[in-house]
Amino acid sequence: MHPLRLLPLVLALALPLGAVAQQITVSAAASLTDAFKALGPKFEAVKPGATVRFNFAASGVLLQQIAQGAPVDVFASADQETMGRAAEQKLIDAATRRNFASNALVLIEPLRDAAGVRSLQDLAGAGVRKIAVGKTATVPVGRYTRQVLEGAGLWSVLEPKFVQADSVRQVLDYVARGEVEAGFVYRTDAAVMGDKVRVAFAPATSVPVTYPVAVVADSRQKALAGDFVAFLSSDAAREVLARHGFGTP
């Protein structure tokens, strides 16, 4: 074949490979959606030619995807338990694991026609018919919720009122639309819909709400993935996280 005829073929093969070489996929907890979308362009600005793509869902769902071979480079969880399972299954590079943010559990009500819940015990009252909670098997906020309610001796009492949600953002949506009288989310999620929900109170959790991140073991872009993990501890990233309501770990 004439060399000139080979050129388009060579370019067609080389360009996609070049693009992939500078791209990473970050699977992050649903509660990080707004903050990470704001962080993406800032990371790309300090890493010219790099592209970061995000996949948001409940932490347990993201772990299942990684275990099933999804092409992910960085995993950011909303709890230590899920990241611990990732480490046990050798799905992450344990040496890269670090905490980068903290949050708080809150109980929210619809801004309109709120039931006026002031304590966990009020949830057992007739004015609260439905309570949105994250699924405990896959949604960290659901496990934090269960810990709090079991500590108050209310989990089994309130269980008939529970509306199970696939993520913390689904809990937020249920409350914002007035489909339930109450729901447990993170402080940062409540702030996203401050015009539709109100924070009733923040129950104390027995385990701090901290967010770990790590490079995925099967990442093909470990250097760039490691750069993103390190970036989350930078002043620029902390400023964005703080603006979205996250605390330091």
C-alpha positions as CSV (number, residue, x, y, z in Angstrom):
1,M,0.0,0.0,0.0
2,H,1.2,3.5,-0.8
3,P,2.6,5.3,2.3
4,L,0.3,8.2,1.8
5,R,-2.7,5.9,1.9
6,L,-1.6,4.5,5.2
7,L,-1.5,7.9,6.9
8,P,-5.2,8.3,7.5
9,L,-5.4,4.8,8.9
10,V,-2.4,5.5,11.2
11,L,-4.0,8.8,12.4
12,A,-7.4,7.1,12.9
13,L,-5.8,4.5,15.2
14,A,-3.4,6.9,17.0
15,L,-5.8,9.7,17.9
16,P,-8.3,7.7,19.9
17,L,-5.5,6.0,21.8
18,G,-3.9,9.4,22.6
19,A,-7.2,10.7,23.9
20,V,-7.8,7.7,26.1
21,A,-4.3,8.0,27.5
22,Q,-5.3,11.3,29.1
23,Q,-8.7,10.4,30.4
24,I,-9.8,9.0,33.7
25,T,-13.2,7.9,35.1
26,V,-14.0,8.8,38.7
27,S,-16.9,6.8,40.3
28,A,-18.1,9.0,43.2
29,A,-20.9,8.8,45.8
30,A,-24.1,10.6,44.8
31,S,-23.7,13.2,47.5
32,L,-20.5,14.4,45.8
33,T,-22.2,15.2,42.5
34,D,-22.3,19.0,42.6
35,A,-18.9,19.4,44.2
36,F,-17.1,17.0,41.9
37,K,-18.7,18.6,38.8
38,A,-17.2,21.9,40.0
39,L,-13.9,20.2,40.7
40,G,-13.5,18.6,37.3
41,P,-12.6,21.7,35.3
42,K,-10.2,22.8,38.0
43,F,-8.4,19.5,37.9
44,E,-8.2,19.6,34.1
45,A,-6.8,23.2,34.3
46,V,-3.8,22.0,36.3
47,K,-3.4,18.9,34.1
48,P,-3.5,20.2,30.5
49,G,-4.6,17.6,28.1
50,A,-6.3,15.5,30.8
51,T,-10.0,14.8,30.9
52,V,-11.9,13.5,33.9
53,R,-15.3,11.9,33.6
54,F,-17.6,11.2,36.5
55,N,-20.0,8.4,37.3
56,F,-22.3,9.1,40.3
57,A,-24.4,6.6,42.2
58,A,-24.8,5.1,45.7
59,S,-21.4,4.0,47.0
60,G,-22.4,0.3,47.2
61,V,-23.7,0.4,43.6
62,L,-20.4,1.8,42.4
63,L,-18.5,-0.9,44.3
64,Q,-20.6,-3.5,42.6
65,Q,-19.8,-2.0,39.2
66,I,-16.0,-2.0,39.9
67,A,-16.2,-5.6,41.1
68,Q,-17.9,-6.5,37.8
69,G,-15.1,-4.9,35.8
70,A,-16.3,-1.4,35.0
71,P,-13.4,0.7,33.6
72,V,-13.0,3.0,36.6
73,D,-9.8,4.7,37.7
74,V,-10.8,6.4,41.0
75,F,-13.3,5.5,43.6
76,A,-14.7,8.0,46.1
77,S,-17.1,6.6,48.7
78,A,-19.4,8.3,51.2
79,D,-18.3,5.9,54.0
80,Q,-15.4,3.9,55.3
81,E,-17.3,0.6,55.3
82,T,-17.8,0.5,51.5
83,M,-14.1,1.4,50.9
84,G,-13.2,-1.2,53.4
85,R,-15.0,-3.8,51.3
86,A,-13.2,-2.6,48.2
87,A,-9.9,-3.1,50.0
88,E,-10.8,-6.6,51.2
89,Q,-11.7,-7.5,47.6
90,K,-8.4,-6.0,46.4
91,L,-10.3,-3.7,44.1
92,I,-8.3,-0.6,45.1
93,D,-4.7,0.3,45.6
94,A,-4.8,0.4,49.4
95,A,-1.6,2.5,49.5
96,T,-3.5,5.4,47.8
97,R,-6.5,5.4,50.1
98,R,-7.0,8.7,52.0
99,N,-9.9,10.7,53.6
100,F,-10.6,14.0,51.8
101,A,-13.9,15.3,53.2
102,S,-16.5,15.0,56.0
103,N,-20.3,15.5,56.2
104,A,-23.2,15.3,58.6
105,L,-26.4,13.4,58.7
106,V,-29.6,15.5,58.9
107,L,-33.3,15.0,58.9
108,I,-35.2,17.0,56.4
109,E,-38.8,17.9,55.8
110,P,-40.6,19.5,52.8
111,L,-40.5,23.2,53.1
112,R,-44.2,23.4,52.5
113,D,-46.6,21.7,54.8
114,A,-43.9,20.4,57.1
115,A,-45.0,18.1,59.9
116,G,-42.8,20.0,62.3
117,V,-40.6,17.2,63.4
118,R,-38.2,18.3,66.2
119,S,-36.9,15.0,67.5
120,L,-36.4,11.4,66.4
121,Q,-39.3,10.4,68.6
122,D,-41.6,12.7,66.6
123,L,-41.2,10.4,63.6
124,A,-43.4,7.9,65.4
125,G,-46.3,10.3,65.5
126,A,-49.4,10.2,63.3
127,G,-48.3,13.3,61.4
128,V,-45.4,11.4,59.8
129,R,-46.7,8.6,57.5
130,K,-43.7,8.1,55.2
131,I,-40.0,8.4,55.9
132,A,-37.4,8.2,53.0
133,V,-34.3,6.2,53.9
134,G,-31.4,4.9,51.8
135,K,-31.2,1.2,51.2
136,T,-28.9,-0.1,53.9
137,A,-27.2,-2.7,51.7
138,T,-25.9,-0.2,49.1
139,V,-26.5,3.4,50.4
140,P,-24.2,4.7,53.1
141,V,-26.7,7.3,54.3
142,G,-29.1,4.4,54.9
143,R,-26.6,2.7,57.2
144,Y,-25.9,6.0,59.1
145,T,-29.7,6.3,59.4
146,R,-30.1,2.8,60.8
147,Q,-27.3,3.3,63.3
148,V,-29.0,6.5,64.6
149,L,-32.5,5.0,64.8
150,E,-31.4,1.7,66.3
151,G,-29.5,3.8,69.0
152,A,-32.8,5.5,69.8
153,G,-34.7,2.2,69.8
154,L,-36.8,3.4,66.8
155,W,-35.7,1.4,63.8
156,S,-38.2,-1.5,64.1
157,V,-40.9,0.9,65.3
158,L,-40.5,3.1,62.2
159,E,-39.7,0.4,59.6
160,P,-43.4,0.2,58.3
161,K,-43.1,3.9,57.4
162,F,-39.9,3.6,55.4
163,V,-39.7,4.4,51.7
164,Q,-36.5,2.8,50.4
165,A,-34.3,4.9,48.1
166,D,-31.5,3.9,45.8
167,S,-29.3,6.9,46.7
168,V,-29.2,9.9,49.0
169,R,-30.3,12.1,46.1
170,Q,-33.4,10.0,45.6
171,V,-34.2,10.5,49.3
172,L,-33.8,14.2,48.7
173,D,-36.1,14.1,45.7
174,Y,-38.8,12.2,47.6
175,V,-38.8,14.9,50.3
176,A,-38.6,17.8,47.9
177,R,-41.6,16.6,46.0
178,G,-43.6,16.1,49.2
179,E,-44.0,12.4,48.6
180,V,-42.8,11.7,52.2
181,E,-43.0,13.7,55.4
182,A,-39.3,13.2,56.3
183,G,-36.0,11.8,55.0
184,F,-32.4,11.4,56.1
185,V,-29.8,12.9,53.9
186,Y,-26.4,14.6,54.3
187,R,-26.1,18.3,55.2
188,T,-24.7,19.0,51.7
189,D,-27.7,17.5,50.0
190,A,-30.1,19.5,52.0
191,A,-28.3,22.7,50.9
192,V,-28.8,21.7,47.2
193,M,-32.6,22.1,47.5
194,G,-32.8,24.8,50.2
195,D,-35.8,26.2,48.4
196,K,-37.8,23.0,48.7
197,V,-36.7,21.3,51.9
198,R,-35.8,22.4,55.5
199,V,-33.4,20.8,57.9
200,A,-35.3,19.8,61.0
201,F,-32.2,18.7,63.0
202,A,-28.9,16.9,62.8
203,P,-28.9,13.7,64.9
204,A,-25.5,12.6,66.3
205,T,-24.0,9.6,64.5
206,S,-21.9,7.1,66.3
207,V,-19.5,6.9,63.4
208,P,-18.2,10.1,61.8
209,V,-19.3,10.7,58.2
210,T,-16.0,10.8,56.3
211,Y,-15.3,10.3,52.6
212,P,-12.4,8.1,51.5
213,V,-10.9,8.0,48.0
214,A,-8.5,5.6,46.3
215,V,-7.1,4.6,42.9
216,V,-8.8,1.5,41.5
217,A,-6.5,-1.5,41.3
218,D,-7.2,-2.2,37.6
219,S,-6.9,1.4,36.5
220,R,-4.9,1.8,33.3
221,Q,-4.2,5.4,34.2
222,K,-2.8,5.0,37.7
223,A,-0.5,8.0,37.5
224,L,-3.3,10.4,36.4
225,A,-5.7,8.7,38.8
226,G,-3.2,9.3,41.6
227,D,-2.9,12.9,40.6
228,F,-6.7,13.3,41.0
229,V,-6.6,11.7,44.5
230,A,-3.8,14.1,45.5
231,F,-5.7,17.0,44.0
232,L,-8.6,16.5,46.4
233,S,-6.3,17.5,49.3
234,S,-5.2,20.7,47.5
235,D,-6.2,24.2,48.7
236,A,-8.2,24.6,45.4
237,A,-10.2,21.5,45.9
238,R,-10.8,22.1,49.6
239,E,-12.2,25.5,48.8
240,V,-14.7,24.0,46.3
241,L,-15.6,21.2,48.8
242,A,-16.1,23.8,51.6
243,R,-18.3,25.9,49.3
244,H,-20.5,22.9,48.8
245,G,-20.8,22.3,52.5
246,F,-18.2,19.6,53.1
247,G,-15.9,19.7,56.1
248,T,-12.3,18.6,56.4
249,P,-11.8,14.9,57.2
